[in-house]
Amino acid sequence: MEMNRTEHKSAATAASKSCAASAQELTGAEILVRCLQEEGVEFMWGYPGGAVLYIYDELYKQTSIQHVLVRQEAAAVHAADAYARATGEVGVALVTSGPGATNAITGIATAYMDSIPMVIVTGQVPTTAIGLDAFQECDTVGITRPVVKHNFLVKDVRDLAATMKKAFHIARSGRPGPVVVDVPKDVSRHTTQFEYPKTVEMRSYNPVRKGHGGQIRKAVQLLLSAKRPYIYTGGGVVLANASPELRKLADLLKYPCTNTLMGLGAMPGEDPKFLGMPGMHGTFEANMAMQHCDVLLAVGVRFDDRVIGNPGHFAQNQRKIVHIDIDPSSISKRVKVDVPIVGDVGEVLRELIDQLEQSFKAGNKNDGGALAAWWAQIDEWRKRDCLAYEHSTEVIKPQAVIDTLYELTKDRETYICSDVGQHQMWAAQLYKFPEPRRWINSGGLGTMGVGLPYAMGIKLAKPEAEAVCVTGDGSIQMNIQELATCLQYGTAVKIILLNNRYLGMVRQWQEIEYEGRYSHSYMDSLPDFVKLAEAYGHVGIKVDKPEDLRPAMEKAFAMKDRTVFLDISVDPTENVWPMVQAGRGITDMLLGSEDL
């Protein structure tokens, strides 16, 4: 049974009132479900096992939360992760103890690296058995501690409701992240009176939201004095839902802007002020502007190694850096900044815009002549056309697949879910994302196998939108069992497999760095993906000729209610350009094979 958001909240309120009226004692499992209802949870992904059967029994008795049974626990966390990325809500997953929890670790670490708000409930052996090597016991709190924002082991059922309230608060506030709640089986069976806290008070956790006014004034002065300004933004803008503020700021100043891999869509991909993605596989103009600007406004970023390359090289050019971030530990972590501003990105940008507008009204302007000269330099860099590729009538170029995908979906609400590898970089480079939260990929951890679970998680959240999994022949096989989940729940996703019969990014590095010694990167025993898709009850289409590419993709997208698996044979020798080799500066780019 499906419910819309209004009906869902009404059901949760009714359940809460019923509980308050009767003042009955509830089991821990009942309390857990009530807590999820109070938080407005509509979907959760999971896999049952002995330690969580009381919880699953309570899920069976209710209708407001739809549980999705995946085929492996990592996929549960990935799907919930994608739901959070696409909606901005907290994603929820439920797994059992022992191997259920350890299977979920990769998904948890993936969410942690990209600061995704999640609550993962894990089952645990009874409290009396903890530490005795009981069946399916593991130290979930200890194992997950390095890859969560916080975790809890609930030893008393009376603490469960308050713990769940804290978990959701921690997950969604400040710099978001995953929170694990470990629930022993006896805690889910014990009873107590249920009351869900209305507020949370945590003396040790009070994220700063409002930026320091004096620091913002310094930022305004630097931005207006800049001769070669640059706006460098990342996933923090997307997580804070601050894309409108970023766009307004860029329009107000007319300054060039770049989005990192995690920030794509914060600026429209077709906006002339957008220079493309920076970093290891960023555009020539984005990297050159990053290195040669004199004032850099960094918003919701962490100066990642894949973005700025060698920090020593980056520091060679003198520039003033303003860094806005909700997390004070991210500021001056890899690069020393001049004006640190800790606060919610959206709130800080709004205050920054207000002060700029006041400054403009007072007659203060930026240097129009210098800005025009800077744009002229950027246009010269753009003439390199660094993303150009050779078109072929003999073999399908992987870039042509992404170009065709963009042309067919750019006017629809489309979410591109990528696995990790060459296909990920081509999608990031060539698909011009018009809005934030439309690009769903694993950036920080670089997790292969996320694409299909991501797509099915989004399709439940956004049933009218297109959910497209762009993947490779290596990545897709890591969670291909989730094709069964897609069939069971009717999540009609589209799978675009760029099949080059290699672990493409590994092969590219082996070609460039290891003198062509392709050690274990060739996939010489691939399945027939069309028959495999059909075996799972879906539609499979094989494409191996350039002239068949667009018709096949049109056919796939015309089948609204079917999952379609497009197995597209692409040029196995194609590499991702530009490329910055490890340890090099971001302007030391290989623009093609001729630079090797």
Number of C-alpha atoms within 10 A of each C-alpha: 6 11 14 9 13 10 12 20 19 14 19 22 16 12 15 18 12 12 17 14 9 8 13 13 14 19 22 30 27 21 26 24 20 25 25 21 21 20 17 21 21 22 19 23 24 29 21 19 17 15 25 26 17 21 23 20 12 17 19 12 9 12 14 25 21 18 19 22 20 24 17 17 27 26 34 29 37 31 32 34 34 30 31 24 29 21 14 17 18 24 30 28 28 29 29 30 28 21 15 24 30 21 19 25 20 21 25 28 21 25 30 23 17 23 22 30 31 32 31 27 24 26 31 33 27 18 16 11 13 14 11 9 11 14 11 17 21 20 17 22 18 9 13 21 14 11 21 25 22 19 23 19 20 20 18 17 26 19 14 26 23 18 22 25 19 19 23 23 20 26 25 23 18 19 22 24 26 34 31 28 24 24 30 27 24 22 24 28 18 15 19 17 16 25 16 18 14 8 9 13 9 8 6 6 10 11 16 15 17 16 22 15 14 11 17 23 17 14 26 17 16 21 25 18 16 19 20 24 29 25 24 24 31 23 26 28 30 24 27 19 17 21 24 16 21 24 16 15 20 18 12 12 17 15 18 23 25 29 27 25 28 26 24 30 25 30 29 18 22 14 14 12 19 19 24 27 30 26 27 26 27 29 26 31 25 26 26 18 26 27 22 19 20 20 23 25 19 22 25 29 24 24 23 15 15 21 22 26 22 16 18 13 16 19 14 11 12 12 20 20 22 26 26 31 27 28 20 16 10 17 24 15 12 13 17 15 16 16 21 22 25 23 23 25 28 27 16 25 24 17 19 21 21 13 18 24 16 12 16 13 10 9 8 14 13 16 13 11 10 14 19 13 13 20 19 12 15 18 13 12 18 15 10 13 13 17 18 12 15 8 12 11 9 11 15 23 22 25 26 20 25 21 15 16 23 19 13 14 17 14 9 11 14 21 25 28 28 30 29 25 20 24 25 24 22 22 24 24 25 20 24 21 24 20 19 25 25 21 26 28 28 27 19 17 16 16 19 20 24 32 34 33 31 32 31 33 32 31 25 22 18 17 14 12 16 21 29 29 27 29 29 30 21 24 22 23 17 15 18 19 17 22 24 18 19 26 15 14 13 16 21 23 28 27 25 24 26 27 25 20 19 20 21 27 18 16 23 20 16 16 15 13 13 12 9 12 13 16 10 11 17 15 14 9 7 11 10 11 18 17 16 16 21 14 13 17 17 19 19 20 18 18 20 16 14 19 13 13 20 17 10 16 20 14 12 22 19 10 13 15 11 19 26 26 25 25 23 26 21 23 19 18 12 17 19 24 24 21 20 22 19 13 13 17 23 30 23 17 22 19 21 16 12 6 7 8
